[in-house]
Amino acid sequence: MTTTTPISTPASRILSVDALRGFALLGIMIVHMIEQYLAAGPPKEYSNYAAQHDVDQVFMAISGIFLQGKFFAIFSFLFGLSFFLQMDASARKGEPFIGKFIWRLVLLFVIGFIHSLFYRGDILSIYAMVGLGLVLFYRASNLTLLIFAGIFVGGIPRMILWAVRYALDIPPIEWESLEPQNAWYYDTVKNGSLLEVFAANATVGFKMKLFFQFDTVSRGYITFGLFLLGIWVGRSRFFERLQENRRLLIRLVWQSFLAIVVLGLALALMFSQIKDYNSLPAMIGMSLGDIGNCLIALFEVSLFLLLCLGKWGNGVISALAPYGKMALTNYVMQSLIGTFIFFGWGLGQIGAWGASINFGLAILLYILQVQFSKWWLKRYQYGPLEWLWRSGTQRRWANLRREGVIELG
């Protein structure tokens, strides 16, 4: 007798959320492999390190249009959703939540900082810092959540930063001035030892990551807005009633597609007229571009969830949900494997292959990780890092091996 895997059950993990998290990590891995885990601008003499011929250019374009900035948005949204699910579970049990959540973020920052020593583009440490702001909003009304999500995703912090600099006559950082630093960092990851990479990432690398997140690039502010959207969607019980929301998902697909087309045409026209990329029109254009990334992410999520509701849905979920349950472990392992392949302390292959080969390599490694996740979770309740994080949160060793009853929460 065979049984099908439910897409979601309110009393257990929502498997469609785990599968979506696994899907998001696929896009993240492809982007990072194509970028060869550099997380910095390449020096001019290596400007084509990821695009060595026309086929590579095609894969770079595909990544830029469909992946870069989109799967990060999905992953960030899911962090906010997870925050709500944890908060909701604690409320049902009558347990205090805020103190435990803050401690979880402290531990996440430690994990993220260690991860950032290998890969300076680590997002976990940023999630830990930005996530502290969620304690101010967990009791906020739905309207408040949407208003502030719009403020952060819509680029208002970017406008404020630009206006303050303009008013105080503070010159912006010129990207050309970073060329010597980019050359030094590229040489470090290409030829340096593991300790030299650690030193670079812990100092200059971390500083530049904060600049990228909290200056006018504004990735960190967008992240917080997506966290808030995740809480709002969690409150709606959208994923727990996915079958009921099939029509809504279909509307979201075509409505987001139309919005993407209109916004894309508007941005193309707008940027064709912009001469100064430190001007207010450029800031507005960047903010509209971020909104466009979120619309593409919405389009991709809606399509993925419709796939989960289709005849192949159970197969997709059974394949990707274990990967998503081990998201922390798999995300860190992606970076450890990737930096070992490309950096000088490992195989030193940065610049050796272009985007097309690295795209295929990302798919291969992803398949291997999916299989490993399924194998691991048949024997253990949590991924290795998830277990450490849970044990640290509880301040006692959590039971790792499966014993009889399989824990879903």
N, C-alpha and C positions, 0 to 999 in steps of 0.2 A: 504494500500500500504506500503510495507516494503522497506527499503533502507539498503545497507551495509555500514559499516564504512570504509572509505578509509585508506589504509595503510599509505599514506603520501600525503600531499598537500603542495607545496612550500609556499603558502601564509599563512599557519597555522602551528600549532604545528605538528611535525612529530610523528604520533602516534606510529609507530614502535619503535622509540627511547624511548618514554615513557614506552612502554611495555617491552622493553629490560632493562630499568632501574628498573622496577618492578621485572623482572626476576632476575637481579643481587642482589636485596635486599632479595630475597628468599634465595639464597645461603649464603649471609652474615648472615642472621638470623639463619640459620641452624648451621653454624660454631660457632657463638657466643653462641647459646644455648647449643651445645655439650660441648663447653669450659666453660659453666656456667658463662660467663662474667667475668672470672678471669683476663684475659689479662696479665698473669704473669706465671712464672714457679711454679708449685705446690711444696711444701716442700716434702722431701723424704717420710715422713710418710703418706702423702696423694697422693703419685704418681699415684695411680690407682683411683683417685676420679671420673674420667669420664669413666673409663672402668672397670666395676666390674665383668664381665664375658665374655665368648667368643662372644656372640652376640654383646655386646658393642664394642669389638675389631673389629668386622666386620664393624660396623657403623663408628668407628674411622678411619678405613682404607679407607672407601668410602669417608669420609670427606677429608682425607688427599690427596687422589688421584684426586678427582674431584672438590673439593670445596675450600679448604684452599689455599689462594694466587691467585685463579683463578677469583673468583667473585669480589674480591677487584680490580683485574686488569680491569675487565669489568666496574666496577663503576668508576674507575679513568679515563679510556678512555672516558667514557661518560661525565665526567666533562670537559675534553678538548674539546669535541664536542660541549657541551653546550656553552663554552666560544666562540667558533667560531660562533655559531648560534646567540648569543647575539650581538657579534661584527658585524656580517653581517646585522642583523636587524637594528642596529643603523646606519650603513653606508647607508643603503637604505633610511632611514629617514633623513639623513644628520645631525644626532645628534652626539655630542662628546661622546666618549665611555670610554677612558682609565681612566679618573678621576672617573667616576661612577663605573667602574669595581673595582678599588682599594678600593673605599668606601664600595662596596658590600663585598669585602674580609675582610675588617675590621669588618664589622657586622657579617660575617660568623665566624670569629675567636672568637668573643664574644659568639655567640651561641655555637660554638664548645667547648670553655673552660667551659662554664656552663654545657654542656653535659658531659665533661670529669670528672667533679666532681662526677658524678654518675658512669661513666664507663671510666676507664683510657685508654681503647683502642680506644677512639674517634678518628675518622679520619678527622673530619671537620676542627679542628684547624690546622692540618697538611696541608690540602688542601688550607686553607687560606694563610699559610706561603709560601708554595711551589708555589701556584698560582700567587704570585707576579712576579715570573720569566717569566710568559707568556707575560707580557707587552713588554719584550725584543724581543719576537719572533712573535708577531702578524702580522708584515709586512715582515717576513722572507720568502725566497723562499721555495718552496716545497722540493727542494733538501736539503736545510739547515735544515728544520724540520726533515727530515728523518735521516740525519747524526747525529744530536744531539739526536734524539730519540734513535738511535742505541747505541750511547755513554752511555746514562743514563740507558736504559733497559739492555744493554749488560754488565753492571757491571764495567765500566771503573772507576767511582768514588771509588768503593770498592778497586780496584787494586791500585789506587793512595794512598788511606789511608793506605793500607797495606804496600806499598813501603816506605812511609814517616816514619811509625813506625819502619820498619825494618832498615832504614838508620839511624834513631836517636836512635835505640836500646831501643824503648819504649815498655815495655811488654804489651801484650793484656790483656783485662779483662778476667779472668778465670770464667767460668760460675759457678764453684763450690763455688767461693767466694760470690756468690749472695744467697746462701742457707739461711743464717740467715735473710736476707731481705725478701726472698720469704716466709719463715715461719711466719715472723711478718705480712706481707701483707695478707696472707691467714687467719691468726687469726683475723685481722682487719675486713675483709669482712664477715667472718663467725660469729663473735661475737660482732663487734663494732657497735656503733650508727651511724646514718646517718651523723652527724657532724664529727665523727672520720673517716669515709670513705671519706668525702669531704676533710679533712685535708691531709689524706694519698695520695689521687689522685692529689691534687693541688701541692704537694711538690715532694715526692719521685716518685710518679706515673708519673707525667709530665716529670720529669728528665729522667726516664727510657724509656718513650715513645720517647723522643728525641734521646736517645741512639739507640733505635731500628730503628728509621727512618733514622738517619744520620751517624751512625757508619758503620762498615763493614757489618752489616745486610742489610743496603742500601735500605730499603723499600721506603724511601722518594725520593731517586734518581730515582728509578723505576717509582714511581708515576709521577714525572715530565716528564719522557720519554713518559709515556702513555698519559699524557696531550697533548704532542706535536703530537703524533699519532692521537689523537682525532681531533685536528685542521686540520691535513693533510687530514683525511677522510672527514671531514666536507667540505673542499674546493672541494673535488671531487664530491660532491652532491650524494654520494653513497646511502644514505638513502632516498633521494628524488626520486631516480630512482631504487627502490628496485626490481620491476618487471623485469626491463631490466638486472639486475645483478644476475638473478637466476642461470645461468650457472656458473658465477664466484663463487657464493656461493657453488655450488656443487663441483667445483674444490678445493675450500678452505677446504672443509670437508675432502676429501680424501688426499690432499697434507699435511694438518696439521696432520692428523692421521699418515701418514707414517713418517713424521718428528718426531712426538712424540715417536713412536716406536724406531726409530733409536737412537734418543737422550737418551731415557730411558735406552736402552741397554748400550750405551756408558757411561752414568753416573753410572750405576750399576758396570761396570767393573772398572771405574775410582776410585770410592769411596772404592771399595774393596782393593785397593792398598794404600790408603791414611792412614797414621799413625798419622800425626800431623795436626789437624784441624785449626791451625793458620798458615799453610804454604801457599805458592803461589799456589800449585796444589789444595788445599782446596778452596782458593778464586776463582780460575777458575771454580772449580766444583760447587760452590754456584751460580756463575753467570750463568753457563749453566743450573742449576736448575731453576733459575728465568726465563730464556728464555723458558724452558720447561713449566713452569706455564702459560706463555703468549701464548704459542702454544695451550695448552689445552683450555685456555680461548677463543682463536680464533676458535677452533673446536666447542666449546659449543655455541658460538655466531652464527656461521654459521648455525649450526643445528637449533637453535631457530628461526633465520630469515627465514629459509626454511619452518619451521612450520607455521610461520606467512603468508607465501605465499601459503600455502596449503589450503585444504578445511575447515580446522578448524581455519584458520588464523584470521577471523573476531571475532570468539569467544574468542581466546586467547588474541587478542588485546583489545577487549571490557572489558575483565576481568582484565587485568594487566595494561592497560594504565592509568586508574585513580589512581592506586597505585603508578605508576611511576611519575605521575604529583605531587603527594604529597610525593615525596621521602624524603625530609628533615624532614617533620613531622613524617613519618613512621619510618625512621631510628632512630630518637631520641626516639620515642615511644617504639620501639623494646627494646632499652636499659633500659628505665624506667621500662617496664614490666619485663624484664629479671632480672635486678638487684633486683627488689622487690621480685621476686620469690626466688632468690638464696642467697641474702645477708642477714646478720643478722638484719639489720634495717627493713626488710620486713618479709618474710616467713622463711628465713634462711635455704633453702633446698640445699645449695651447698654441694656436695658430697653424697646427699641422693639418687639420681637417676643417672643411667649411660647414655651413649650416645644414646642407642636405645630408651629409654623413652623420652629423651630430643629432639631427632630427631622428634618423633611424636608430641611432644608438640610444637615444632617450626612450623610444618605444620599446626596444629590447630590454633595457634595464627596468622599465616600468612593469613589463610582463613578468619579469623575474621577481620583482618586489610583490606583485599581486599574488603570485604563487607562494612566495615565502610567507606572506601575511595569512593566507588561508591555512597553510601548514602550521604556523605558530599558534593561531587562535583555536585550532582543534585541540591543542595541548595546554594552552595557558589562557587565563582570563583577560590579560592585558598585554599590550606590547611592552617591550623592555623599558622604554622611557616613560610610557604611561604608568607602568607599575612603580617606577621610582618617584614620579611626580605624585601619584596617589599616596604612596607610603609617606613621602615627605609632608604632604598636606595633613594626613591623619596622625603623623608623628609616631607611627608604628608600622611595622612591615605588613603590607597587605598580602593576603593569600594569593599567590600567583598561579599555582597549578589548578587545573580544573579537577574538581572532586565531586562526581555525581551530578548535582544540579548545575546547569550552565547559567551563570549570572549574566543577565542582559543589561543591567543598568550600569 
